[in-house]
Amino acid sequence: MTTTARQDTVWQVTGLADTYLDGVRGAIPLAAEQIDILVRLCRAARPQARALLDLGCGDGILGHALLDAYSGNDMTAVFADFSPRMLDAAQLRLSGYAAHFVQVDYAYSNWVDNVCHALPGAAPGFDIIVSGFSIHHQPDTRKRIIYEEIYNILTPGGIFLNLEHVASASDWGEEQFETYFIDSLYRYHKERGKTRDEVAADFYHRPDKVANLLTSVEKQLGWLREVGYTNVDCFLKIFELALFGGLKPAEG
Ligand SMILES: C[S@@+](CC[C@H](N)C(=O)[O-])C[C@H]1O[C@@H](n2cnc3c(N)ncnc32)[C@H](O)[C@@H]1O
């Protein structure tokens, strides 16, 4: 893959990071429920988790919820992203937590060594790896390899959850999702004086849209099973927003 072909680097521009953090993250429909279920699944799979990775962390919203849920566990958390602006926002949000911040680009396999180096010496890997609305910027071949790379750095019994933007099954389904999402953005923005048409125009012309390489949840569940994950499932789906993942088998 050549760097010139990549569109996802729009995320390294401060403006897009700010637009997302100020104007989109808070408008994601059912965000609280998504995070609640993500936390429940992690606690069920790894009640004694000691190490967590939030990959493509943005301002660290997912890892933050997990650090709070595991507050008695003395858990180490690694927050990884390739955007300096996002990592600054994560550092600000997580000051006071046992958190490490690593700039990695998971388009390249060296991201694995870089996040593992952030773990304390004796840690065998991560008990929990989560990712939010991020990996869909990679082409399918790379997505599947990333799922394998994640598997390789999970501890036995560890869990991977991807809260992700996935492809609709049809153009009709995509239209329904877009209308639903714009309504949600409008509810969030109308107090700031924007009309629904303005919100819709911003949505359709957003700079990261070209970077979306959406893939169906079914296809991605298949990859996870092929890699070796167990209990693979889509645990929640609202149109194109899906929470899916699986566990690494515990050692026999
Ligand atoms: C839509 S934001 C989501 C942030 C956060 N996970 C959340 O749930 O709100 C996508 C994040 O993925 C990061 N990202 C995109 N491509 C990446 C890559 N190749 N390597 C590392 N981070 C990446 C972006 O910088 C951005 O912070």
The ligand as a Tripos MOL2 file, in Angstrom:
@<TRIPOS>MOLECULE
LIG
   27    29     1     0     0
SMALL
NO_CHARGES

@<TRIPOS>ATOM
      1 C1        -13.7890    8.4170   14.3540 C.3       1 LIG1
      2 S1        -12.3970    8.5600   15.4040 S.3       1 LIG1
      3 C2        -12.8810    7.5090   16.7560 C.3       1 LIG1
      4 C3        -12.1810    7.8390   18.0460 C.3       1 LIG1
      5 C4        -12.6050    6.9820   19.2530 C.3       1 LIG1
      6 N1        -12.1500    5.6150   19.1170 N.3       1 LIG1
      7 C5        -14.0810    7.0280   19.5050 C.2       1 LIG1
      8 O1        -14.7050    5.9590   19.6610 O.co2     1 LIG1
      9 O2        -14.6290    8.1340   19.5440 O.co2     1 LIG1
     10 C6        -11.2210    7.5430   14.5630 C.3       1 LIG1
     11 C7         -9.8560    7.5580   15.2170 C.3       1 LIG1
     12 O3         -9.0190    6.5950   14.5760 O.3       1 LIG1
     13 C8         -7.7340    7.1610   14.3920 C.3       1 LIG1
     14 N2         -7.0860    6.4830   13.2590 N.ar      1 LIG1
     15 C9         -7.5470    6.4070   11.9920 C.ar      1 LIG1
     16 N3         -6.6910    5.7080   11.2250 N.ar      1 LIG1
     17 C10        -5.6570    5.3300   12.0300 C.ar      1 LIG1
     18 C11        -4.4490    4.6090   11.8090 C.ar      1 LIG1
     19 N4         -4.1240    4.1500   10.6010 N.pl3     1 LIG1
     20 N5         -3.6210    4.3950   12.8580 N.ar      1 LIG1
     21 C12        -3.9370    4.8770   14.0900 C.ar      1 LIG1
     22 N6         -5.0590    5.5970   14.3580 N.ar      1 LIG1
     23 C13        -5.9150    5.8210   13.3390 C.ar      1 LIG1
     24 C14        -8.0190    8.6350   14.1280 C.3       1 LIG1
     25 O4         -6.9000    9.4670   14.3380 O.3       1 LIG1
     26 C15        -9.1490    8.9000   15.1050 C.3       1 LIG1
     27 O5         -8.6690    9.2850   16.3620 O.3       1 LIG1
@<TRIPOS>BOND
     1     1     2 1
     2     2     3 1
     3     2    10 1
     4     3     4 1
     5     4     5 1
     6     5     6 1
     7     5     7 1
     8     7     8 2
     9     7     9 1
    10    10    11 1
    11    11    12 1
    12    11    26 1
    13    12    13 1
    14    13    14 1
    15    13    24 1
    16    14    15 ar
    17    14    23 ar
    18    15    16 ar
    19    16    17 ar
    20    17    18 ar
    21    17    23 ar
    22    18    19 1
    23    18    20 ar
    24    20    21 ar
    25    21    22 ar
    26    22    23 ar
    27    24    25 1
    28    24    26 1
    29    26    27 1
@<TRIPOS>SUBSTRUCTURE
     1 LIG1         1 GROUP 0 **** ****
